[in-house]
């Protein structure tokens, strides 16, 4: 029997309570008004196992924007459509020890984005998504994900309006620098596409179904593409904290400032959490604490 399959809601209940206590040390992001409305005590988890077994617990009806979690799927989308050789001409795979929206990092790397999980890399890849305009690109991408994973993502127009109301000066500076370095075909299209795909929203179950695509063999995706995405997540998915959690947890993970987190248990399934209180790096405190406990208790580390 697989390790994830051994899980019961009784185990889950105690571990969720522990994680919620730790989440009290985090803070809901206030830069984007719509995100600031989230209750820091909300917590939801959904686990999809390869066997078909699913386990849910907590505030699972909450809808949240994927924000930076979408970066792993835009990478997957482009790998599938254009191939690794093309994609990795645009972005690197080196971990970064600077914040996810650091212009200094990009300048020191002479305008070449260090990896697809930080904003410079994700904006560069948003520029390359197929489609005639940002809305068309976002819709095609969203439909592809929903069809592939059986999830129900949608573009949250209220969240998008809130993001546009308080534009990120850091992202604008990054996009300007990328454009000057010749890495963007169209600066406005790149930023608008990036903002739209970050506002693709769903429930914790939708995120777990997306994660399952990366965790388990399927006829729709090439195994090599899944391996690439999982490797980049492990080394870069939690920003400057990635190496620390690769050691402590041993699972590919990706977080977003909306409070979402997905963890991949290769060959077994995916764990998705929603916990909107963040640490000072931008990772959801409760969600990471929960996955860490789960990985230790069930010995889930990808490294045995």
BELVENKA-V752582 format. One record per backbone hydrogen bond with DSSP energy under -0.5 kcal/mol. NH is the residue of the N-H (numbers start at 0). CO is the residue of the C=O. If there is no record, write none. Layout:
BEGIN
((NH & CO) (NH & CO))
END
This chain:
BEGIN
((5 & 2) (6 & 3) (11 & 7) (12 & 8) (13 & 9) (14 & 10) (15 & 11) (16 & 12) (17 & 13) (18 & 14) (19 & 15) (20 & 16) (21 & 17) (22 & 18) (23 & 19) (23 & 20) (24 & 21) (25 & 22) (26 & 277) (28 & 275) (32 & 30) (34 & 31) (35 & 31) (36 & 32) (36 & 33) (37 & 34) (39 & 37) (41 & 38) (43 & 273) (44 & 56) (45 & 271) (46 & 54) (47 & 269) (48 & 46) (48 & 52) (49 & 267) (51 & 48) (54 & 46) (56 & 44) (58 & 42) (59 & 57) (61 & 58) (63 & 201) (65 & 199) (66 & 197) (68 & 65) (69 & 66) (70 & 67) (71 & 68) (72 & 68) (72 & 69) (73 & 69) (74 & 70) (75 & 71) (76 & 72) (77 & 73) (78 & 74) (79 & 75) (80 & 76) (81 & 77) (82 & 77) (82 & 78) (86 & 82) (87 & 83) (88 & 85) (89 & 85) (89 & 86) (90 & 86) (91 & 112) (93 & 113) (101 & 98) (105 & 101) (106 & 102) (107 & 103) (108 & 104) (109 & 106) (110 & 105) (111 & 108) (112 & 110) (117 & 114) (118 & 99) (120 & 114) (121 & 117) (122 & 118) (123 & 119) (124 & 120) (125 & 121) (126 & 122) (127 & 123) (127 & 124) (128 & 124) (128 & 125) (136 & 132) (137 & 133) (138 & 134) (139 & 135) (140 & 136) (141 & 137) (142 & 138) (143 & 139) (144 & 140) (145 & 141) (146 & 142) (147 & 143) (148 & 144) (149 & 145) (153 & 200) (155 & 153) (155 & 198) (156 & 154) (159 & 155) (160 & 156) (161 & 157) (162 & 158) (163 & 159) (164 & 160) (165 & 161) (166 & 163) (168 & 166) (171 & 167) (172 & 168) (173 & 169) (174 & 170) (175 & 171) (176 & 172) (177 & 173) (178 & 174) (179 & 175) (180 & 176) (181 & 178) (182 & 177) (183 & 177) (189 & 185) (190 & 186) (191 & 187) (192 & 188) (193 & 189) (194 & 190) (195 & 191) (196 & 192) (197 & 193) (198 & 194) (198 & 195) (199 & 196) (200 & 153) (201 & 63) (206 & 202) (207 & 203) (208 & 204) (209 & 205) (210 & 206) (211 & 207) (212 & 208) (212 & 209) (213 & 209) (213 & 210) (214 & 210) (215 & 211) (224 & 221) (225 & 221) (226 & 222) (227 & 223) (228 & 224) (229 & 225) (230 & 226) (231 & 227) (232 & 228) (233 & 229) (234 & 230) (235 & 231) (236 & 232) (238 & 235) (240 & 237) (241 & 238) (244 & 240) (245 & 241) (246 & 242) (247 & 243) (248 & 244) (249 & 244) (251 & 263) (253 & 261) (254 & 236) (255 & 259) (258 & 255) (260 & 272) (261 & 253) (262 & 270) (263 & 251) (264 & 268) (265 & 263) (266 & 214) (267 & 264) (268 & 264) (269 & 47) (270 & 262) (271 & 45) (272 & 260) (273 & 43) (274 & 258) (277 & 26) (278 & 282) (281 & 278) (284 & 276) (284 & 282) (285 & 276) (287 & 283) (288 & 284) (289 & 285) (290 & 286) (291 & 287) (292 & 288) (293 & 289) (294 & 290) (295 & 291) (296 & 292) (297 & 293) (299 & 294) (300 & 294) (301 & 249) (303 & 300))
END
